[in-house]
Amino acid sequence: MATLKEILTRRPVSATIRLTVPAGGARPAPPVGPALGQYRLNLMAFCKDFNARTQKYKPDTPMAVTITAFKDNTFEFTVKSPSVTWYLKKAAGIELGSGRPGHVIATTLSLKHIYEIAKVKQSDPYCQYMSLESICKSIIGTANTMGIKVVKDLEE
């Protein structure tokens, strides 16, 4: 339960904006500019802060960002790591998944790949309390829906 002081110091939220922006590539041009501009948020402050937070990732890595805009024209944002599908495509070296998952196998990945993706995803705010095993199971399920077969070892 929130205390009275917390309730009184809460700022009223005007919007929650969800964007996918390339890492280190936030510029005040579309899609960032119009999305933040309509709520009168400081575009340059967001761009500088976002680019500073995402500089450890390779350029053009799609980062999901959730921006909370407040009525006093201030904002907070959280940056999530790239989607599991993006990691799976990169690990497999494919552009698209299977057109008919379950029938046509696009490619195969080893459990080692899945484990590495799970270790990266564990730092996400929504996955930090999940076990590594459950994150791996979720990633395997995503791989299956993309038509990617997961095997124990890649046999050459």
C-alpha positions as CSV (number, residue, x, y, z in Angstrom):
1,M,0.0,0.0,0.0
2,A,1.3,3.4,-0.9
3,T,1.9,6.0,1.9
4,L,0.3,9.4,1.8
5,K,3.6,11.1,1.0
6,E,4.1,8.8,-2.1
7,I,0.6,9.5,-3.3
8,L,1.0,13.3,-2.9
9,T,4.4,13.4,-4.7
10,R,3.3,11.2,-7.6
11,R,3.4,13.1,-10.9
12,P,0.3,12.7,-13.2
13,V,1.2,10.7,-16.3
14,S,0.0,12.1,-19.6
15,A,1.1,9.1,-21.8
16,T,3.1,5.9,-22.1
17,I,4.9,5.7,-25.4
18,R,6.4,2.4,-26.7
19,L,9.0,2.7,-29.5
20,T,11.6,0.5,-31.2
21,V,14.7,2.5,-31.8
22,P,18.0,1.4,-33.2
23,A,20.8,1.3,-30.5
24,G,22.8,4.5,-30.5
25,G,20.6,5.9,-33.3
26,A,18.0,8.0,-31.6
27,R,17.6,11.2,-33.6
28,P,14.9,13.9,-33.4
29,A,13.6,12.7,-36.8
30,P,10.8,10.2,-37.2
31,P,9.8,7.9,-35.5
32,V,11.2,9.5,-32.3
33,G,10.4,13.1,-33.1
34,P,6.7,13.0,-33.7
35,A,6.1,10.5,-30.9
36,L,7.7,12.7,-28.3
37,G,6.9,16.0,-29.9
38,Q,3.1,15.6,-29.5
39,Y,3.6,15.4,-25.7
40,R,6.0,18.4,-25.7
41,L,9.0,16.4,-24.4
42,N,12.6,17.4,-24.8
43,L,13.7,15.5,-27.8
44,M,17.4,16.2,-27.5
45,A,17.5,15.2,-23.9
46,F,15.9,11.9,-24.7
47,C,18.2,11.2,-27.7
48,K,21.4,12.0,-25.8
49,D,20.3,9.9,-22.8
50,F,19.1,7.0,-24.9
51,N,22.2,6.9,-27.1
52,A,24.4,7.0,-23.9
53,R,22.5,4.0,-22.4
54,T,22.7,1.9,-25.6
55,Q,26.3,2.6,-26.6
56,K,27.4,-0.9,-25.4
57,Y,25.2,-2.5,-28.1
58,K,26.1,-2.8,-31.8
59,P,24.7,0.1,-33.9
60,D,21.3,-0.6,-35.5
61,T,20.3,-3.2,-32.9
62,P,16.5,-2.7,-32.4
63,M,15.9,-1.7,-28.8
64,A,12.4,-1.6,-27.3
65,V,12.0,1.5,-25.2
66,T,9.0,2.5,-23.0
67,I,8.7,6.2,-22.3
68,T,6.5,7.5,-19.5
69,A,5.5,11.1,-20.2
70,F,4.3,13.3,-17.3
71,K,2.0,16.3,-17.4
72,D,4.9,18.7,-16.4
73,N,6.7,17.8,-19.7
74,T,9.2,15.5,-18.0
75,F,9.8,11.9,-18.8
76,E,11.3,8.6,-17.7
77,F,12.2,5.7,-19.9
78,T,13.3,2.1,-19.6
79,V,15.3,0.3,-22.3
80,K,14.8,-3.4,-22.9
81,S,17.2,-5.6,-24.7
82,P,16.3,-6.6,-28.3
83,S,13.5,-9.1,-28.9
84,V,14.1,-12.9,-28.7
85,T,13.2,-13.2,-32.4
86,W,15.9,-10.8,-33.4
87,Y,18.5,-12.7,-31.4
88,L,17.3,-16.0,-32.9
89,K,17.5,-14.7,-36.4
90,K,21.0,-13.3,-35.8
91,A,22.2,-16.6,-34.2
92,A,20.8,-18.6,-37.1
93,G,21.9,-16.2,-39.7
94,I,18.5,-15.9,-41.4
95,E,16.4,-13.0,-42.5
96,L,13.0,-14.5,-41.9
97,G,11.6,-17.5,-40.0
98,S,9.7,-20.4,-41.7
99,G,6.6,-19.6,-43.7
100,R,5.1,-22.8,-42.3
101,P,6.5,-23.5,-38.8
102,G,6.0,-27.1,-37.7
103,H,6.1,-28.3,-41.4
104,V,9.1,-26.5,-42.9
105,I,12.3,-26.1,-40.8
106,A,14.1,-22.9,-41.6
107,T,17.3,-23.8,-39.8
108,T,18.6,-25.4,-36.6
109,L,20.3,-24.0,-33.5
110,S,22.0,-25.7,-30.6
111,L,21.1,-25.4,-26.9
112,K,24.3,-23.4,-26.4
113,H,22.8,-20.6,-28.6
114,I,19.6,-20.6,-26.6
115,Y,21.5,-20.5,-23.3
116,E,23.5,-17.5,-24.5
117,I,20.4,-15.6,-25.6
118,A,18.7,-16.4,-22.2
119,K,21.7,-15.0,-20.3
120,V,21.4,-11.7,-22.2
121,K,17.6,-11.6,-21.7
122,Q,18.0,-12.3,-17.9
123,S,19.1,-8.7,-17.5
124,D,15.7,-7.4,-18.8
125,P,13.5,-5.8,-16.1
126,Y,10.7,-8.3,-16.9
127,C,12.9,-11.4,-16.8
128,Q,15.2,-10.6,-13.8
129,Y,13.2,-12.8,-11.4
130,M,12.7,-15.7,-13.8
131,S,15.1,-18.7,-13.7
132,L,17.5,-19.3,-16.5
133,E,15.7,-22.6,-17.3
134,S,12.3,-21.0,-17.7
135,I,13.8,-18.2,-20.0
136,C,15.4,-21.0,-22.1
137,K,12.1,-22.8,-22.4
138,S,10.4,-19.6,-23.5
139,I,13.1,-19.0,-26.1
140,I,12.8,-22.6,-27.4
141,G,9.0,-22.1,-27.8
142,T,9.7,-18.9,-29.7
143,A,12.2,-20.7,-31.9
144,N,9.6,-23.5,-32.6
145,T,7.0,-20.9,-33.8
146,M,9.6,-19.4,-36.1
147,G,10.4,-22.8,-37.7
148,I,13.8,-23.1,-36.0
149,K,14.7,-26.6,-34.7
150,V,16.6,-26.7,-31.4
151,V,19.1,-29.6,-31.1
152,K,21.5,-30.6,-28.3
153,D,24.6,-30.3,-30.5
154,L,25.0,-29.0,-34.1
155,E,26.3,-32.0,-36.1
156,E,28.5,-30.8,-38.9
